[in-house]
Amino acid sequence: MYLVRTPELIQNLFPNFIWRIPTAEKRIYLTFDDGPIPEVTPWVVDQLSDFNAKATFFCVGENVQKYPSVFMKLRKNGHAIASHTNNHISGWSSENIPYFHNVRRGATLVKSPIFRPPYGRIKPSQVPFLMRHYHIIMWDVLSGDFDPKTSEDQCLGNVIENTRPGSIVVFHDSLKSQKKLEYVLPKVLEHFTDLGYQFDQLTEDLFDFEVNHRQRA
């Protein structure tokens, strides 16, 4: 079970994680987890290019090593690169020290301090170390493209009905999500472009603003 839109209560319980970027501008932050892989990632990049859209790719380290040319395509097209561990492991089922090493290996390969834990799962005991070294990015909207019980139209509705200015939206450039992604992504890009939205990438300066915004609230 998962929540398509992360409730404000949960966001407020973990204020040091980044859930969305507060803004009044029509700006959305699309993110793609689990790649890069040759079967899906280049297609995603081409779709984004068609709409002059930028995104953030949370890359698994072992995929970066397996498919360096696909990884370089992300960089050449100006997208933000972030870490998603080296082997897509869950913090809940990992001992702290091995988990930290795995996170660090992934971050070193992609050369980024921006990190999203796979499944959004990290233990409270892991948070202090991770916060000292990384910006921990969660999400505002979960598309559900990974869920075999979610239809293509449901996945599309998840995004269109819940996305708002500043939303961080999760997709997956993975084989498991490929069929739904090929249906949903072009429609999401077209829908929000027609509404006057821009698709932007996550950068460190945005996180400083988010922290300051929460402190003033």
C-alpha positions as CSV (number, residue, x, y, z in Angstrom):
1,M,0.0,0.0,0.0
2,Y,1.2,3.5,-0.7
3,L,-0.1,7.1,-0.7
4,V,-0.3,8.9,-4.0
5,R,-0.1,12.3,-2.4
6,T,2.0,12.6,0.7
7,P,-0.1,14.1,3.5
8,E,1.1,17.4,5.1
9,L,1.1,15.6,8.5
10,I,3.8,13.2,7.3
11,Q,5.8,16.0,5.7
12,N,5.6,18.0,8.9
13,L,6.8,15.0,11.0
14,F,10.0,14.9,8.9
15,P,10.7,18.6,8.2
16,N,14.4,18.0,7.3
17,F,13.4,15.9,4.3
18,I,12.5,17.7,1.0
19,W,8.9,16.8,0.0
20,R,8.1,19.7,-2.4
21,I,9.4,23.1,-3.3
22,P,7.1,25.9,-2.0
23,T,6.4,28.2,-4.9
24,A,3.6,30.2,-6.4
25,E,5.0,29.7,-9.9
26,K,3.8,27.1,-12.3
27,R,6.8,24.8,-11.8
28,I,6.9,21.0,-11.4
29,Y,9.8,18.8,-10.5
30,L,9.6,15.4,-12.3
31,T,11.9,12.8,-10.9
32,F,12.9,9.3,-12.3
33,D,14.1,6.5,-10.0
34,D,16.1,3.3,-10.6
35,G,17.8,3.9,-13.9
36,P,19.7,4.5,-16.0
37,I,18.9,1.6,-18.4
38,P,19.1,1.5,-22.2
39,E,15.5,0.2,-22.6
40,V,13.8,3.1,-20.9
41,T,16.0,6.1,-20.0
42,P,16.9,7.3,-23.5
43,W,13.2,7.3,-24.4
44,V,12.4,9.4,-21.3
45,V,15.1,11.9,-22.2
46,D,13.7,12.2,-25.7
47,Q,10.2,12.8,-24.4
48,L,11.5,15.5,-22.0
49,S,13.4,17.2,-24.9
50,D,10.2,17.4,-27.0
51,F,8.8,19.6,-24.3
52,N,12.0,21.5,-23.4
53,A,11.6,19.9,-20.0
54,K,14.3,19.2,-17.4
55,A,14.1,16.5,-14.7
56,T,16.1,14.9,-11.9
57,F,17.2,11.3,-12.3
58,F,17.9,9.3,-9.1
59,C,20.4,6.8,-10.4
60,V,21.4,3.4,-9.0
61,G,25.2,3.2,-8.9
62,E,25.4,-0.3,-10.5
63,N,23.3,0.9,-13.4
64,V,25.6,3.8,-13.9
65,Q,28.5,1.4,-14.1
66,K,26.7,-1.0,-16.5
67,Y,25.4,1.7,-18.9
68,P,27.9,4.6,-18.9
69,S,26.7,5.9,-22.3
70,V,23.1,6.1,-21.1
71,F,24.3,7.9,-18.0
72,M,26.3,10.4,-20.2
73,K,23.1,11.1,-22.2
74,L,21.5,12.4,-19.0
75,R,24.4,14.7,-18.4
76,K,24.6,15.9,-22.0
77,N,21.0,16.8,-22.0
78,G,21.3,18.9,-18.9
79,H,19.3,17.0,-16.4
80,A,20.1,16.8,-12.7
81,I,21.8,13.7,-11.5
82,A,21.2,12.3,-8.0
83,S,21.9,9.2,-6.0
84,H,19.6,6.2,-5.2
85,T,22.2,4.0,-3.5
86,N,24.5,1.7,-5.3
87,N,22.3,-1.4,-5.3
88,H,18.8,-0.1,-4.6
89,I,18.7,-1.4,-1.1
90,S,16.2,-0.5,1.7
91,G,17.4,1.2,4.8
92,W,14.8,-0.6,6.8
93,S,16.4,-4.0,6.0
94,S,20.0,-2.9,6.2
95,E,22.5,-2.5,9.0
96,N,23.6,1.1,9.3
97,I,27.3,0.9,8.4
98,P,26.8,-1.3,5.3
99,Y,23.9,1.0,4.3
100,F,26.0,4.1,4.6
101,H,28.8,2.6,2.5
102,N,26.3,1.7,-0.2
103,V,24.8,5.2,-0.2
104,R,28.3,6.7,-0.4
105,R,29.3,4.4,-3.2
106,G,26.2,5.5,-5.2
107,A,26.8,9.2,-4.5
108,T,30.4,9.0,-5.5
109,L,29.6,7.4,-8.8
110,V,27.1,10.1,-9.7
111,K,29.0,12.9,-8.0
112,S,26.0,14.3,-6.2
113,P,25.0,15.1,-2.6
114,I,21.3,14.8,-3.6
115,F,19.9,11.5,-2.4
116,R,16.6,9.6,-2.4
117,P,16.4,6.4,-0.3
118,P,14.9,3.5,-2.3
119,Y,11.2,3.0,-1.3
120,G,11.6,6.1,0.9
121,R,12.7,3.8,3.7
122,I,15.4,4.8,6.1
123,K,15.6,4.1,9.9
124,P,15.6,7.0,12.4
125,S,19.1,5.8,13.4
126,Q,20.3,6.4,9.9
127,V,19.0,9.9,9.5
128,P,21.6,11.9,11.4
129,F,24.5,10.5,9.3
130,L,22.6,10.9,6.1
131,M,21.6,14.5,6.9
132,R,25.2,15.5,7.5
133,H,26.2,14.5,4.1
134,Y,23.2,14.6,1.7
135,H,20.0,16.4,0.9
136,I,17.3,13.8,1.4
137,I,14.6,14.1,-1.2
138,M,11.2,12.4,-0.9
139,W,8.1,13.4,-2.9
140,D,4.8,15.1,-3.0
141,V,3.2,12.9,-5.6
142,L,3.8,9.2,-6.3
143,S,2.6,8.2,-9.8
144,G,2.2,4.5,-9.0
145,D,3.8,3.5,-12.3
146,F,5.6,0.6,-10.5
147,D,2.3,-0.9,-9.2
148,P,0.9,-3.8,-11.4
149,K,-2.5,-3.2,-9.8
150,T,-2.6,0.4,-11.0
151,S,-3.9,0.9,-14.6
152,E,-2.4,3.3,-17.1
153,D,-5.3,5.7,-16.7
154,Q,-5.2,5.5,-12.9
155,C,-1.5,6.3,-13.0
156,L,-2.2,9.3,-15.2
157,G,-4.9,10.4,-12.9
158,N,-2.7,10.1,-9.9
159,V,-0.3,12.7,-11.4
160,I,-2.8,15.1,-13.0
161,E,-5.2,15.2,-10.0
162,N,-2.5,15.6,-7.3
163,T,0.2,17.7,-8.8
164,R,0.4,21.4,-7.8
165,P,3.0,24.1,-8.1
166,G,6.3,22.9,-6.6
167,S,5.3,19.2,-6.6
168,I,8.1,16.6,-6.7
169,V,6.6,13.8,-8.8
170,V,8.0,10.3,-8.8
171,F,8.3,8.1,-11.9
172,H,10.6,5.2,-12.6
173,D,12.7,4.6,-15.7
174,S,12.6,0.9,-15.1
175,L,11.4,-2.2,-17.0
176,K,8.7,-2.8,-14.5
177,S,7.3,0.7,-15.1
178,Q,8.0,1.0,-18.9
179,K,4.5,0.2,-20.3
180,K,2.7,2.7,-18.0
181,L,5.4,5.3,-18.3
182,E,5.2,5.2,-22.1
183,Y,1.4,5.9,-21.8
184,V,1.5,8.5,-19.0
185,L,4.6,10.6,-19.4
186,P,3.8,12.2,-22.8
187,K,0.3,13.0,-21.6
188,V,1.6,14.5,-18.3
189,L,4.0,16.7,-20.3
190,E,1.4,17.8,-22.7
191,H,-1.3,18.5,-20.0
192,F,0.9,20.6,-17.8
193,T,2.6,22.4,-20.7
194,D,-0.9,23.4,-22.0
195,L,-1.6,24.8,-18.5
196,G,1.5,26.9,-18.6
197,Y,3.7,24.9,-16.3
198,Q,7.5,24.5,-16.6
199,F,9.3,21.3,-15.7
200,D,12.5,22.0,-13.8
201,Q,15.3,20.1,-12.1
202,L,16.1,19.9,-8.4
203,T,19.2,21.9,-7.4
204,E,20.8,22.5,-4.0
205,D,19.8,26.2,-3.9
206,L,16.2,25.1,-3.8
207,F,16.7,23.0,-0.7
208,D,18.2,26.0,1.2
209,F,15.0,27.9,0.3
210,E,12.8,25.0,1.5
211,V,14.6,24.8,4.9
212,N,14.4,28.6,5.4
213,H,10.7,28.6,4.4
214,R,9.9,25.9,7.0
215,Q,11.8,27.7,9.7
216,R,9.8,30.9,9.1
217,A,6.5,29.1,8.9
